[in-house]
Amino acid sequence: MKVLIQYIQTGVYKDHPWEASSVRLKGQLHAVTPSYAAQLIEQSKAQLHTDQTDSIVIID
């Protein structure tokens, strides 16, 4: 399961230690694990993306 986030800070990110790092741009949407989403949100690098009814977007 992954959740959709929107980056609020351009930078180099990777969801898992074994993955290659990727450049993500401010405003870009990306599906990440819930734990990584929580880290990025806590660090003010991303925000949780919600749909029109303010529900969390979950990707299987």
Phi and psi in radians as a Rosetta constraint file:
Dihedral C 1 N 2 CA 2 C 2 CIRCULARHARMONIC -2.349 0.35
Dihedral N 2 CA 2 C 2 N 3 CIRCULARHARMONIC 2.754 0.35
Dihedral C 2 N 3 CA 3 C 3 CIRCULARHARMONIC -2.056 0.35
Dihedral N 3 CA 3 C 3 N 4 CIRCULARHARMONIC 2.731 0.35
Dihedral C 3 N 4 CA 4 C 4 CIRCULARHARMONIC -1.643 0.35
Dihedral N 4 CA 4 C 4 N 5 CIRCULARHARMONIC 2.239 0.35
Dihedral C 4 N 5 CA 5 C 5 CIRCULARHARMONIC -2.138 0.35
Dihedral N 5 CA 5 C 5 N 6 CIRCULARHARMONIC 2.841 0.35
Dihedral C 5 N 6 CA 6 C 6 CIRCULARHARMONIC -2.145 0.35
Dihedral N 6 CA 6 C 6 N 7 CIRCULARHARMONIC 2.174 0.35
Dihedral C 6 N 7 CA 7 C 7 CIRCULARHARMONIC -1.235 0.35
Dihedral N 7 CA 7 C 7 N 8 CIRCULARHARMONIC 2.377 0.35
Dihedral C 7 N 8 CA 8 C 8 CIRCULARHARMONIC -1.956 0.35
Dihedral N 8 CA 8 C 8 N 9 CIRCULARHARMONIC 0.096 0.35
Dihedral C 8 N 9 CA 9 C 9 CIRCULARHARMONIC -2.552 0.35
Dihedral N 9 CA 9 C 9 N 10 CIRCULARHARMONIC 2.188 0.35
Dihedral C 9 N 10 CA 10 C 10 CIRCULARHARMONIC -1.190 0.35
Dihedral N 10 CA 10 C 10 N 11 CIRCULARHARMONIC 2.439 0.35
Dihedral C 10 N 11 CA 11 C 11 CIRCULARHARMONIC 3.139 0.35
Dihedral N 11 CA 11 C 11 N 12 CIRCULARHARMONIC -3.046 0.35
Dihedral C 11 N 12 CA 12 C 12 CIRCULARHARMONIC -1.828 0.35
Dihedral N 12 CA 12 C 12 N 13 CIRCULARHARMONIC 2.181 0.35
Dihedral C 12 N 13 CA 13 C 13 CIRCULARHARMONIC -2.316 0.35
Dihedral N 13 CA 13 C 13 N 14 CIRCULARHARMONIC 2.740 0.35
Dihedral C 13 N 14 CA 14 C 14 CIRCULARHARMONIC -2.669 0.35
Dihedral N 14 CA 14 C 14 N 15 CIRCULARHARMONIC 2.367 0.35
Dihedral C 14 N 15 CA 15 C 15 CIRCULARHARMONIC -1.306 0.35
Dihedral N 15 CA 15 C 15 N 16 CIRCULARHARMONIC -0.713 0.35
Dihedral C 15 N 16 CA 16 C 16 CIRCULARHARMONIC -2.150 0.35
Dihedral N 16 CA 16 C 16 N 17 CIRCULARHARMONIC 2.572 0.35
Dihedral C 16 N 17 CA 17 C 17 CIRCULARHARMONIC -1.020 0.35
Dihedral N 17 CA 17 C 17 N 18 CIRCULARHARMONIC -0.495 0.35
Dihedral C 17 N 18 CA 18 C 18 CIRCULARHARMONIC -1.509 0.35
Dihedral N 18 CA 18 C 18 N 19 CIRCULARHARMONIC -0.100 0.35
Dihedral C 18 N 19 CA 19 C 19 CIRCULARHARMONIC -1.532 0.35
Dihedral N 19 CA 19 C 19 N 20 CIRCULARHARMONIC 2.729 0.35
Dihedral C 19 N 20 CA 20 C 20 CIRCULARHARMONIC -1.278 0.35
Dihedral N 20 CA 20 C 20 N 21 CIRCULARHARMONIC 2.565 0.35
Dihedral C 20 N 21 CA 21 C 21 CIRCULARHARMONIC -1.244 0.35
Dihedral N 21 CA 21 C 21 N 22 CIRCULARHARMONIC 2.603 0.35
Dihedral C 21 N 22 CA 22 C 22 CIRCULARHARMONIC -2.313 0.35
Dihedral N 22 CA 22 C 22 N 23 CIRCULARHARMONIC 2.501 0.35
Dihedral C 22 N 23 CA 23 C 23 CIRCULARHARMONIC -1.396 0.35
Dihedral N 23 CA 23 C 23 N 24 CIRCULARHARMONIC 2.238 0.35
Dihedral C 23 N 24 CA 24 C 24 CIRCULARHARMONIC -2.095 0.35
Dihedral N 24 CA 24 C 24 N 25 CIRCULARHARMONIC 2.373 0.35
Dihedral C 24 N 25 CA 25 C 25 CIRCULARHARMONIC -1.690 0.35
Dihedral N 25 CA 25 C 25 N 26 CIRCULARHARMONIC 2.633 0.35
Dihedral C 25 N 26 CA 26 C 26 CIRCULARHARMONIC -0.972 0.35
Dihedral N 26 CA 26 C 26 N 27 CIRCULARHARMONIC 2.284 0.35
Dihedral C 26 N 27 CA 27 C 27 CIRCULARHARMONIC 1.625 0.35
Dihedral N 27 CA 27 C 27 N 28 CIRCULARHARMONIC -0.213 0.35
Dihedral C 27 N 28 CA 28 C 28 CIRCULARHARMONIC -1.278 0.35
Dihedral N 28 CA 28 C 28 N 29 CIRCULARHARMONIC 2.428 0.35
Dihedral C 28 N 29 CA 29 C 29 CIRCULARHARMONIC -1.651 0.35
Dihedral N 29 CA 29 C 29 N 30 CIRCULARHARMONIC 2.519 0.35
Dihedral C 29 N 30 CA 30 C 30 CIRCULARHARMONIC -2.739 0.35
Dihedral N 30 CA 30 C 30 N 31 CIRCULARHARMONIC 2.497 0.35
Dihedral C 30 N 31 CA 31 C 31 CIRCULARHARMONIC -1.572 0.35
Dihedral N 31 CA 31 C 31 N 32 CIRCULARHARMONIC 2.208 0.35
Dihedral C 31 N 32 CA 32 C 32 CIRCULARHARMONIC -2.365 0.35
Dihedral N 32 CA 32 C 32 N 33 CIRCULARHARMONIC 2.928 0.35
Dihedral C 32 N 33 CA 33 C 33 CIRCULARHARMONIC -1.161 0.35
Dihedral N 33 CA 33 C 33 N 34 CIRCULARHARMONIC 2.643 0.35
Dihedral C 33 N 34 CA 34 C 34 CIRCULARHARMONIC -1.001 0.35
Dihedral N 34 CA 34 C 34 N 35 CIRCULARHARMONIC -0.647 0.35
Dihedral C 34 N 35 CA 35 C 35 CIRCULARHARMONIC -1.173 0.35
Dihedral N 35 CA 35 C 35 N 36 CIRCULARHARMONIC -0.685 0.35
Dihedral C 35 N 36 CA 36 C 36 CIRCULARHARMONIC -1.219 0.35
Dihedral N 36 CA 36 C 36 N 37 CIRCULARHARMONIC -0.652 0.35
Dihedral C 36 N 37 CA 37 C 37 CIRCULARHARMONIC -1.036 0.35
Dihedral N 37 CA 37 C 37 N 38 CIRCULARHARMONIC -0.768 0.35
Dihedral C 37 N 38 CA 38 C 38 CIRCULARHARMONIC -1.071 0.35
Dihedral N 38 CA 38 C 38 N 39 CIRCULARHARMONIC -0.725 0.35
Dihedral C 38 N 39 CA 39 C 39 CIRCULARHARMONIC -1.069 0.35
Dihedral N 39 CA 39 C 39 N 40 CIRCULARHARMONIC -0.844 0.35
Dihedral C 39 N 40 CA 40 C 40 CIRCULARHARMONIC -1.146 0.35
Dihedral N 40 CA 40 C 40 N 41 CIRCULARHARMONIC -0.673 0.35
Dihedral C 40 N 41 CA 41 C 41 CIRCULARHARMONIC -1.155 0.35
Dihedral N 41 CA 41 C 41 N 42 CIRCULARHARMONIC -0.755 0.35
Dihedral C 41 N 42 CA 42 C 42 CIRCULARHARMONIC -1.078 0.35
Dihedral N 42 CA 42 C 42 N 43 CIRCULARHARMONIC -0.622 0.35
Dihedral C 42 N 43 CA 43 C 43 CIRCULARHARMONIC -1.494 0.35
Dihedral N 43 CA 43 C 43 N 44 CIRCULARHARMONIC 0.090 0.35
Dihedral C 43 N 44 CA 44 C 44 CIRCULARHARMONIC 1.003 0.35
Dihedral N 44 CA 44 C 44 N 45 CIRCULARHARMONIC 0.671 0.35
Dihedral C 44 N 45 CA 45 C 45 CIRCULARHARMONIC -1.859 0.35
Dihedral N 45 CA 45 C 45 N 46 CIRCULARHARMONIC -0.236 0.35
Dihedral C 45 N 46 CA 46 C 46 CIRCULARHARMONIC -2.694 0.35
Dihedral N 46 CA 46 C 46 N 47 CIRCULARHARMONIC 2.871 0.35
Dihedral C 46 N 47 CA 47 C 47 CIRCULARHARMONIC -2.295 0.35
Dihedral N 47 CA 47 C 47 N 48 CIRCULARHARMONIC 2.656 0.35
Dihedral C 47 N 48 CA 48 C 48 CIRCULARHARMONIC -1.213 0.35
Dihedral N 48 CA 48 C 48 N 49 CIRCULARHARMONIC 2.328 0.35
Dihedral C 48 N 49 CA 49 C 49 CIRCULARHARMONIC -1.644 0.35
Dihedral N 49 CA 49 C 49 N 50 CIRCULARHARMONIC 2.260 0.35
Dihedral C 49 N 50 CA 50 C 50 CIRCULARHARMONIC -2.082 0.35
Dihedral N 50 CA 50 C 50 N 51 CIRCULARHARMONIC 2.821 0.35
Dihedral C 50 N 51 CA 51 C 51 CIRCULARHARMONIC -1.489 0.35
Dihedral N 51 CA 51 C 51 N 52 CIRCULARHARMONIC -2.964 0.35
Dihedral C 51 N 52 CA 52 C 52 CIRCULARHARMONIC -1.112 0.35
Dihedral N 52 CA 52 C 52 N 53 CIRCULARHARMONIC -0.398 0.35
Dihedral C 52 N 53 CA 53 C 53 CIRCULARHARMONIC -1.744 0.35
Dihedral N 53 CA 53 C 53 N 54 CIRCULARHARMONIC 0.283 0.35
Dihedral C 53 N 54 CA 54 C 54 CIRCULARHARMONIC 1.087 0.35
Dihedral N 54 CA 54 C 54 N 55 CIRCULARHARMONIC 0.478 0.35
Dihedral C 54 N 55 CA 55 C 55 CIRCULARHARMONIC -1.610 0.35
Dihedral N 55 CA 55 C 55 N 56 CIRCULARHARMONIC 2.539 0.35
Dihedral C 55 N 56 CA 56 C 56 CIRCULARHARMONIC -1.165 0.35
Dihedral N 56 CA 56 C 56 N 57 CIRCULARHARMONIC 2.382 0.35
Dihedral C 56 N 57 CA 57 C 57 CIRCULARHARMONIC -1.543 0.35
Dihedral N 57 CA 57 C 57 N 58 CIRCULARHARMONIC 2.023 0.35
Dihedral C 57 N 58 CA 58 C 58 CIRCULARHARMONIC -1.911 0.35
Dihedral N 58 CA 58 C 58 N 59 CIRCULARHARMONIC 2.326 0.35
Dihedral C 58 N 59 CA 59 C 59 CIRCULARHARMONIC -1.935 0.35
Dihedral N 59 CA 59 C 59 N 60 CIRCULARHARMONIC 2.237 0.35
